Amino acid sequence: MRTRSGCERRFEAEWRAVAEEIRDLPGCLRQDLVRDADDPRSYLVISDWSDRERLDAFGRSDLRDRLLRVIRELRESADRHTYDVLHSVPSRPGEQT
């Protein structure tokens, strides 16, 4: 997502409030808001769900529309993509610096 100019702090606060409500939904495992280090108006929302059916059900819900209403007003653009994690490779203990 890309916020409208000057809306960054409010966007972050509103996202946090919405995430606090979404976290209690069945199937929601985790949510992250990531900001582009070179463009402070660009964000990536990462949402991890137990299964695609629960994610899609939330994506079609009236609750989603209600929760994201303010966020939509604060953003300039947005794209939605769904990815499946294929592999995760954690660092080895003792090799972190």
N, CA, C and O atoms as CSV, one atom per row, in Angstrom:
chain,resi,resn,atom,element,x,y,z
A,1,MET,N,N,0.836,-1.169,0.000
A,1,MET,CA,C,0.000,0.000,0.000
A,1,MET,C,C,0.881,1.232,0.000
A,1,MET,O,O,1.997,1.231,0.521
A,2,ARG,N,N,0.357,2.262,-0.589
A,2,ARG,CA,C,1.042,3.549,-0.558
A,2,ARG,C,C,0.072,4.554,0.038
A,2,ARG,O,O,-1.055,4.698,-0.435
A,3,THR,N,N,0.517,5.251,1.082
A,3,THR,CA,C,-0.354,6.213,1.745
A,3,THR,C,C,-0.380,7.540,1.002
A,3,THR,O,O,0.504,7.847,0.202
A,4,ARG,N,N,-1.392,8.295,1.281
A,4,ARG,CA,C,-1.446,9.672,0.783
A,4,ARG,C,C,-0.377,10.464,1.541
A,4,ARG,O,O,-0.046,10.144,2.682
A,5,SER,N,N,0.141,11.475,0.908
A,5,SER,CA,C,1.185,12.299,1.524
A,5,SER,C,C,0.692,12.882,2.846
A,5,SER,O,O,-0.401,13.443,2.922
A,6,GLY,N,N,1.507,12.742,3.876
A,6,GLY,CA,C,1.180,13.277,5.191
A,6,GLY,C,C,0.299,12.382,6.046
A,6,GLY,O,O,-0.025,12.743,7.177
A,7,CYS,N,N,-0.097,11.224,5.534
A,7,CYS,CA,C,-0.999,10.322,6.271
A,7,CYS,C,C,-0.285,9.133,6.895
A,7,CYS,O,O,-0.935,8.232,7.424
A,8,GLU,N,N,1.031,9.118,6.840
A,8,GLU,CA,C,1.781,7.947,7.283
A,8,GLU,C,C,1.512,7.571,8.740
A,8,GLU,O,O,1.187,6.419,9.027
A,9,ARG,N,N,1.640,8.508,9.647
A,9,ARG,CA,C,1.470,8.196,11.077
A,9,ARG,C,C,0.037,7.759,11.380
A,9,ARG,O,O,-0.178,6.815,12.139
A,10,ARG,N,N,-0.925,8.432,10.797
A,10,ARG,CA,C,-2.316,8.044,11.035
A,10,ARG,C,C,-2.592,6.661,10.438
A,10,ARG,O,O,-3.284,5.843,11.044
A,11,PHE,N,N,-2.046,6.407,9.246
A,11,PHE,CA,C,-2.204,5.092,8.627
A,11,PHE,C,C,-1.667,4.004,9.557
A,11,PHE,O,O,-2.335,2.993,9.777
A,12,GLU,N,N,-0.476,4.202,10.098
A,12,GLU,CA,C,0.117,3.213,10.992
A,12,GLU,C,C,-0.750,2.994,12.234
A,12,GLU,O,O,-0.950,1.856,12.659
A,13,ALA,N,N,-1.258,4.068,12.808
A,13,ALA,CA,C,-2.109,3.954,13.994
A,13,ALA,C,C,-3.417,3.237,13.669
A,13,ALA,O,O,-3.866,2.383,14.433
A,14,GLU,N,N,-4.023,3.581,12.547
A,14,GLU,CA,C,-5.279,2.935,12.151
A,14,GLU,C,C,-5.045,1.468,11.820
A,14,GLU,O,O,-5.857,0.613,12.172
A,15,TRP,N,N,-3.933,1.173,11.142
A,15,TRP,CA,C,-3.632,-0.227,10.833
A,15,TRP,C,C,-3.503,-1.025,12.125
A,15,TRP,O,O,-4.022,-2.137,12.230
A,16,ARG,N,N,-2.817,-0.460,13.094
A,16,ARG,CA,C,-2.617,-1.142,14.378
A,16,ARG,C,C,-3.954,-1.427,15.059
A,16,ARG,O,O,-4.156,-2.520,15.590
A,17,ALA,N,N,-4.861,-0.460,15.050
A,17,ALA,CA,C,-6.178,-0.641,15.660
A,17,ALA,C,C,-6.960,-1.747,14.953
A,17,ALA,O,O,-7.595,-2.578,15.602
A,18,VAL,N,N,-6.911,-1.752,13.639
A,18,VAL,CA,C,-7.604,-2.789,12.861
A,18,VAL,C,C,-6.972,-4.152,13.132
A,18,VAL,O,O,-7.683,-5.139,13.314
A,19,ALA,N,N,-5.657,-4.211,13.158
A,19,ALA,CA,C,-4.954,-5.476,13.398
A,19,ALA,C,C,-5.308,-6.049,14.769
A,19,ALA,O,O,-5.387,-7.267,14.930
A,20,GLU,N,N,-5.521,-5.183,15.750
A,20,GLU,CA,C,-5.906,-5.642,17.084
A,20,GLU,C,C,-7.253,-6.361,17.048
A,20,GLU,O,O,-7.471,-7.291,17.824
A,21,GLU,N,N,-8.151,-5.951,16.170
A,21,GLU,CA,C,-9.446,-6.625,16.044
A,21,GLU,C,C,-9.331,-7.902,15.217
A,21,GLU,O,O,-9.931,-8.923,15.553
A,22,ILE,N,N,-8.563,-7.839,14.143
A,22,ILE,CA,C,-8.420,-8.997,13.258
A,22,ILE,C,C,-7.704,-10.144,13.971
A,22,ILE,O,O,-7.978,-11.311,13.689
A,23,ARG,N,N,-6.814,-9.835,14.865
A,23,ARG,CA,C,-6.014,-10.873,15.542
A,23,ARG,C,C,-6.862,-11.901,16.266
A,23,ARG,O,O,-6.417,-13.031,16.470
A,24,ASP,N,N,-8.076,-11.535,16.660
A,24,ASP,CA,C,-8.941,-12.449,17.402
A,24,ASP,C,C,-9.838,-13.304,16.503
A,24,ASP,O,O,-10.607,-14.126,17.000
A,25,LEU,N,N,-9.745,-13.116,15.202
A,25,LEU,CA,C,-10.580,-13.897,14.286
A,25,LEU,C,C,-10.047,-15.319,14.161
A,25,LEU,O,O,-8.835,-15.534,14.194
A,26,PRO,N,N,-10.943,-16.284,14.017
A,26,PRO,CA,C,-10.498,-17.668,13.839
A,26,PRO,C,C,-9.594,-17.792,12.617
A,26,PRO,O,O,-9.950,-17.352,11.523
A,27,GLY,N,N,-8.435,-18.389,12.810
A,27,GLY,CA,C,-7.515,-18.622,11.713
A,27,GLY,C,C,-6.427,-17.584,11.550
A,27,GLY,O,O,-5.430,-17.846,10.878
A,28,CYS,N,N,-6.586,-16.413,12.144
A,28,CYS,CA,C,-5.550,-15.383,12.021
A,28,CYS,C,C,-4.397,-15.744,12.951
A,28,CYS,O,O,-4.575,-15.867,14.163
A,29,LEU,N,N,-3.215,-15.911,12.367
A,29,LEU,CA,C,-2.037,-16.306,13.134
A,29,LEU,C,C,-1.111,-15.142,13.442
A,29,LEU,O,O,-0.507,-15.092,14.513
A,30,ARG,N,N,-0.996,-14.201,12.501
A,30,ARG,CA,C,-0.027,-13.118,12.670
A,30,ARG,C,C,-0.275,-12.051,11.613
A,30,ARG,O,O,-0.766,-12.332,10.520
A,31,GLN,N,N,0.083,-10.803,11.975
A,31,GLN,CA,C,0.014,-9.694,11.027
A,31,GLN,C,C,1.240,-8.820,11.232
A,31,GLN,O,O,1.656,-8.564,12.362
A,32,ASP,N,N,1.808,-8.369,10.133
A,32,ASP,CA,C,2.960,-7.473,10.199
A,32,ASP,C,C,2.717,-6.287,9.272
A,32,ASP,O,O,2.168,-6.437,8.180
A,33,LEU,N,N,3.127,-5.131,9.718
A,33,LEU,CA,C,3.138,-3.938,8.872
A,33,LEU,C,C,4.600,-3.587,8.658
A,33,LEU,O,O,5.335,-3.340,9.614
A,34,VAL,N,N,5.017,-3.566,7.402
A,34,VAL,CA,C,6.408,-3.325,7.033
A,34,VAL,C,C,6.462,-2.059,6.180
A,34,VAL,O,O,5.682,-1.902,5.240
A,35,ARG,N,N,7.390,-1.155,6.514
A,35,ARG,CA,C,7.538,0.087,5.739
A,35,ARG,C,C,8.786,0.012,4.886
A,35,ARG,O,O,9.825,-0.474,5.332
A,36,ASP,N,N,8.683,0.490,3.672
A,36,ASP,CA,C,9.811,0.538,2.746
A,36,ASP,C,C,10.876,1.474,3.323
A,36,ASP,O,O,10.579,2.628,3.635
A,37,ALA,N,N,12.095,0.994,3.464
A,37,ALA,CA,C,13.179,1.790,4.051
A,37,ALA,C,C,13.549,3.000,3.188
A,37,ALA,O,O,14.102,3.976,3.696
A,38,ASP,N,N,13.253,2.944,1.904
A,38,ASP,CA,C,13.604,4.044,1.005
A,38,ASP,C,C,12.414,4.910,0.610
A,38,ASP,O,O,12.593,5.968,0.006
A,39,ASP,N,N,11.209,4.477,0.942
A,39,ASP,CA,C,9.997,5.234,0.615
A,39,ASP,C,C,9.035,5.124,1.791
A,39,ASP,O,O,8.255,4.174,1.855
A,40,PRO,N,N,9.072,6.071,2.720
A,40,PRO,CA,C,8.280,5.963,3.946
A,40,PRO,C,C,6.769,6.021,3.747
A,40,PRO,O,O,6.022,5.910,4.719
A,41,ARG,N,N,6.307,6.191,2.528
A,41,ARG,CA,C,4.869,6.162,2.251
A,41,ARG,C,C,4.413,4.800,1.734
A,41,ARG,O,O,3.218,4.577,1.544
A,42,SER,N,N,5.363,3.888,1.505
A,42,SER,CA,C,5.032,2.566,0.966
A,42,SER,C,C,5.119,1.506,2.063
A,42,SER,O,O,6.098,1.435,2.805
A,43,TYR,N,N,4.078,0.691,2.146
A,43,TYR,CA,C,3.968,-0.329,3.182
A,43,TYR,C,C,3.618,-1.679,2.574
A,43,TYR,O,O,3.024,-1.768,1.499
A,44,LEU,N,N,3.998,-2.708,3.283
A,44,LEU,CA,C,3.619,-4.068,2.957
A,44,LEU,C,C,2.927,-4.638,4.190
A,44,LEU,O,O,3.461,-4.576,5.297
A,45,VAL,N,N,1.744,-5.189,3.988
A,45,VAL,CA,C,1.025,-5.851,5.070
A,45,VAL,C,C,1.174,-7.348,4.858
A,45,VAL,O,O,0.822,-7.875,3.802
A,46,ILE,N,N,1.696,-8.023,5.863
A,46,ILE,CA,C,1.851,-9.475,5.803
A,46,ILE,C,C,0.898,-10.060,6.839
A,46,ILE,O,O,0.986,-9.755,8.029
A,47,SER,N,N,0.003,-10.891,6.372
A,47,SER,CA,C,-1.003,-11.488,7.231
A,47,SER,C,C,-0.930,-12.999,7.069
A,47,SER,O,O,-1.077,-13.515,5.961
A,48,ASP,N,N,-0.706,-13.699,8.153
A,48,ASP,CA,C,-0.551,-15.152,8.124
A,48,ASP,C,C,-1.809,-15.791,8.710
A,48,ASP,O,O,-2.224,-15.464,9.822
A,49,TRP,N,N,-2.414,-16.713,7.941
A,49,TRP,CA,C,-3.658,-17.375,8.348
A,49,TRP,C,C,-3.450,-18.878,8.348
A,49,TRP,O,O,-2.591,-19.397,7.635
A,50,SER,N,N,-4.238,-19.570,9.146
A,50,SER,CA,C,-4.110,-21.018,9.269
A,50,SER,C,C,-4.451,-21.743,7.977
A,50,SER,O,O,-3.901,-22.809,7.699
A,51,ASP,N,N,-5.359,-21.171,7.184
A,51,ASP,CA,C,-5.711,-21.796,5.912
A,51,ASP,C,C,-6.345,-20.763,4.977
A,51,ASP,O,O,-6.816,-19.714,5.416
A,52,ARG,N,N,-6.347,-21.075,3.717
A,52,ARG,CA,C,-6.838,-20.166,2.674
A,52,ARG,C,C,-8.333,-19.895,2.831
A,52,ARG,O,O,-8.789,-18.784,2.560
A,53,GLU,N,N,-9.092,-20.885,3.260
A,53,GLU,CA,C,-10.534,-20.712,3.402
A,53,GLU,C,C,-10.878,-19.614,4.415
A,53,GLU,O,O,-11.773,-18.802,4.179
A,54,ARG,N,N,-10.170,-19.598,5.528
A,54,ARG,CA,C,-10.440,-18.565,6.541
A,54,ARG,C,C,-9.992,-17.189,6.068
A,54,ARG,O,O,-10.668,-16.193,6.325
A,55,LEU,N,N,-8.873,-17.129,5.388
A,55,LEU,CA,C,-8.420,-15.859,4.819
A,55,LEU,C,C,-9.430,-15.332,3.813
A,55,LEU,O,O,-9.802,-14.160,3.859
A,56,ASP,N,N,-9.877,-16.194,2.903
A,56,ASP,CA,C,-10.837,-15.772,1.888
A,56,ASP,C,C,-12.173,-15.378,2.493
A,56,ASP,O,O,-12.809,-14.433,2.027
A,57,ALA,N,N,-12.609,-16.095,3.531
A,57,ALA,CA,C,-13.863,-15.747,4.201
A,57,ALA,C,C,-13.772,-14.344,4.804
A,57,ALA,O,O,-14.706,-13.551,4.691
A,58,PHE,N,N,-12.640,-14.048,5.443
A,58,PHE,CA,C,-12.453,-12.699,5.988
A,58,PHE,C,C,-12.405,-11.681,4.847
A,58,PHE,O,O,-12.983,-10.600,4.957
A,59,GLY,N,N,-11.724,-12.018,3.761
A,59,GLY,CA,C,-11.599,-11.106,2.633
A,59,GLY,C,C,-12.927,-10.736,1.995
A,59,GLY,O,O,-13.035,-9.674,1.381
A,60,ARG,N,N,-13.936,-11.580,2.122
A,60,ARG,CA,C,-15.262,-11.320,1.555
A,60,ARG,C,C,-16.256,-10.778,2.576
A,60,ARG,O,O,-17.415,-10.534,2.239
A,61,SER,N,N,-15.819,-10.588,3.811
A,61,SER,CA,C,-16.760,-10.266,4.891
A,61,SER,C,C,-17.094,-8.776,4.989
A,61,SER,O,O,-16.322,-7.909,4.578
A,62,ASP,N,N,-18.273,-8.519,5.547
A,62,ASP,CA,C,-18.670,-7.151,5.863
A,62,ASP,C,C,-17.763,-6.571,6.945
A,62,ASP,O,O,-17.500,-5.369,6.967
A,63,LEU,N,N,-17.289,-7.437,7.842
A,63,LEU,CA,C,-16.370,-6.989,8.888
A,63,LEU,C,C,-15.113,-6.382,8.270
A,63,LEU,O,O,-14.668,-5.319,8.702
A,64,ARG,N,N,-14.544,-7.033,7.279
A,64,ARG,CA,C,-13.349,-6.504,6.605
A,64,ARG,C,C,-13.639,-5.133,6.011
A,64,ARG,O,O,-12.849,-4.201,6.165
A,65,ASP,N,N,-14.770,-5.016,5.336
A,65,ASP,CA,C,-15.130,-3.726,4.742
A,65,ASP,C,C,-15.244,-2.644,5.795
A,65,ASP,O,O,-14.777,-1.524,5.589
A,66,ARG,N,N,-15.859,-2.965,6.922
A,66,ARG,CA,C,-16.020,-1.983,7.995
A,66,ARG,C,C,-14.684,-1.604,8.612
A,66,ARG,O,O,-14.413,-0.424,8.832
A,67,LEU,N,N,-13.837,-2.610,8.895
A,67,LEU,CA,C,-12.557,-2.348,9.548
A,67,LEU,C,C,-11.608,-1.542,8.664
A,67,LEU,O,O,-10.855,-0.705,9.162
A,68,LEU,N,N,-11.641,-1.789,7.374
A,68,LEU,CA,C,-10.667,-1.145,6.482
A,68,LEU,C,C,-11.152,0.170,5.876
A,68,LEU,O,O,-10.434,0.784,5.087
A,69,ARG,N,N,-12.342,0.603,6.228
A,69,ARG,CA,C,-12.897,1.836,5.655
A,69,ARG,C,C,-11.959,3.035,5.834
A,69,ARG,O,O,-11.680,3.742,4.866
A,70,VAL,N,N,-11.477,3.271,7.036
A,70,VAL,CA,C,-10.599,4.423,7.295
A,70,VAL,C,C,-9.262,4.234,6.587
A,70,VAL,O,O,-8.723,5.185,6.022
A,71,ILE,N,N,-8.728,3.028,6.611
A,71,ILE,CA,C,-7.446,2.774,5.955
A,71,ILE,C,C,-7.543,3.068,4.455
A,71,ILE,O,O,-6.612,3.621,3.870
A,72,ARG,N,N,-8.648,2.706,3.846
A,72,ARG,CA,C,-8.827,2.994,2.412
A,72,ARG,C,C,-8.759,4.490,2.130
A,72,ARG,O,O,-8.229,4.905,1.099
A,73,GLU,N,N,-9.287,5.295,3.034
A,73,GLU,CA,C,-9.271,6.749,2.852
A,73,GLU,C,C,-7.863,7.324,2.965
A,73,GLU,O,O,-7.578,8.380,2.401
A,74,LEU,N,N,-6.981,6.637,3.687
A,74,LEU,CA,C,-5.625,7.133,3.924
A,74,LEU,C,C,-4.618,6.678,2.874
A,74,LEU,O,O,-3.489,7.167,2.844
A,75,ARG,N,N,-5.013,5.758,2.027
A,75,ARG,CA,C,-4.056,5.227,1.059
A,75,ARG,C,C,-4.294,5.795,-0.336
A,75,ARG,O,O,-5.405,6.152,-0.727
A,76,GLU,N,N,-3.206,5.854,-1.043
A,76,GLU,CA,C,-3.215,6.334,-2.427
A,76,GLU,C,C,-3.441,5.174,-3.389
A,76,GLU,O,O,-4.122,5.319,-4.404
A,77,SER,N,N,-2.863,4.020,-3.059
A,77,SER,CA,C,-2.993,2.843,-3.914
A,77,SER,C,C,-2.776,1.591,-3.088
A,77,SER,O,O,-2.230,1.635,-1.986
A,78,ALA,N,N,-3.219,0.465,-3.649
A,78,ALA,CA,C,-3.030,-0.815,-2.961
A,78,ALA,C,C,-3.172,-1.952,-3.961
A,78,ALA,O,O,-3.963,-1.878,-4.901
A,79,ASP,N,N,-2.397,-3.000,-3.743
A,79,ASP,CA,C,-2.508,-4.251,-4.489
A,79,ASP,C,C,-2.626,-5.365,-3.473
A,79,ASP,O,O,-2.078,-5.275,-2.374
A,80,ARG,N,N,-3.347,-6.422,-3.841
A,80,ARG,CA,C,-3.475,-7.571,-2.939
A,80,ARG,C,C,-2.994,-8.814,-3.656
A,80,ARG,O,O,-3.401,-9.105,-4.781
A,81,HIS,N,N,-2.121,-9.541,-2.981
A,81,HIS,CA,C,-1.604,-10.801,-3.506
A,81,HIS,C,C,-1.603,-11.816,-2.369
A,81,HIS,O,O,-1.408,-11.460,-1.206
A,82,THR,N,N,-1.819,-13.068,-2.711
A,82,THR,CA,C,-1.775,-14.142,-1.721
A,82,THR,C,C,-0.642,-15.092,-2.103
A,82,THR,O,O,-0.545,-15.537,-3.246
A,83,TYR,N,N,0.203,-15.390,-1.131
A,83,TYR,CA,C,1.355,-16.252,-1.356
A,83,TYR,C,C,1.307,-17.435,-0.394
A,83,TYR,O,O,0.772,-17.331,0.709
A,84,ASP,N,N,1.863,-18.542,-0.818
A,84,ASP,CA,C,2.061,-19.698,0.039
A,84,ASP,C,C,3.540,-19.780,0.388
A,84,ASP,O,O,4.391,-19.704,-0.499
A,85,VAL,N,N,3.856,-19.935,1.677
A,85,VAL,CA,C,5.247,-20.106,2.097
A,85,VAL,C,C,5.673,-21.513,1.695
A,85,VAL,O,O,5.040,-22.494,2.085
A,86,LEU,N,N,6.731,-21.607,0.927
A,86,LEU,CA,C,7.241,-22.906,0.494
A,86,LEU,C,C,8.344,-23.412,1.396
A,86,LEU,O,O,8.403,-24.602,1.707
A,87,HIS,N,N,9.225,-22.506,1.820
A,87,HIS,CA,C,10.360,-22.893,2.649
A,87,HIS,C,C,10.702,-21.743,3.590
A,87,HIS,O,O,10.577,-20.572,3.234
A,88,SER,N,N,11.128,-22.096,4.778
A,88,SER,CA,C,11.709,-21.136,5.722
A,88,SER,C,C,12.995,-21.752,6.231
A,88,SER,O,O,13.020,-22.918,6.625
A,89,VAL,N,N,14.057,-20.976,6.223
A,89,VAL,CA,C,15.343,-21.468,6.692
A,89,VAL,C,C,15.829,-20.530,7.792
A,89,VAL,O,O,16.302,-19.429,7.511
A,90,PRO,N,N,15.711,-20.968,9.048
A,90,PRO,CA,C,16.179,-20.111,10.148
A,90,PRO,C,C,17.711,-20.140,10.233
A,90,PRO,O,O,18.360,-21.062,9.740
A,91,SER,N,N,18.255,-19.125,10.859
A,91,SER,CA,C,19.701,-19.116,11.071
A,91,SER,C,C,20.051,-20.196,12.086
A,91,SER,O,O,19.204,-20.634,12.864
A,92,ARG,N,N,21.303,-20.614,12.066
A,92,ARG,CA,C,21.772,-21.597,13.032
A,92,ARG,C,C,22.102,-20.902,14.351
A,92,ARG,O,O,22.621,-19.786,14.350
A,93,PRO,N,N,21.807,-21.550,15.468
A,93,PRO,CA,C,22.158,-20.943,16.767
A,93,PRO,C,C,23.633,-20.610,16.832
A,93,PRO,O,O,24.479,-21.404,16.422
A,94,GLY,N,N,23.935,-19.442,17.346
A,94,GLY,CA,C,25.318,-19.030,17.509
A,94,GLY,C,C,25.922,-18.376,16.287
A,94,GLY,O,O,27.058,-17.908,16.352
A,95,GLU,N,N,25.205,-18.324,15.169
A,95,GLU,CA,C,25.756,-17.729,13.956
A,95,GLU,C,C,25.153,-16.365,13.659
A,95,GLU,O,O,25.403,-15.792,12.598
A,96,GLN,N,N,24.367,-15.844,14.582
A,96,GLN,CA,C,23.766,-14.524,14.380
A,96,GLN,C,C,24.736,-13.467,14.865
A,96,GLN,O,O,25.386,-13.647,15.895
A,97,THR,N,N,24.842,-12.371,14.139
A,97,THR,CA,C,25.701,-11.266,14.572
A,97,THR,C,C,24.929,-9.992,14.659
A,97,THR,O,O,25.489,-8.953,15.009
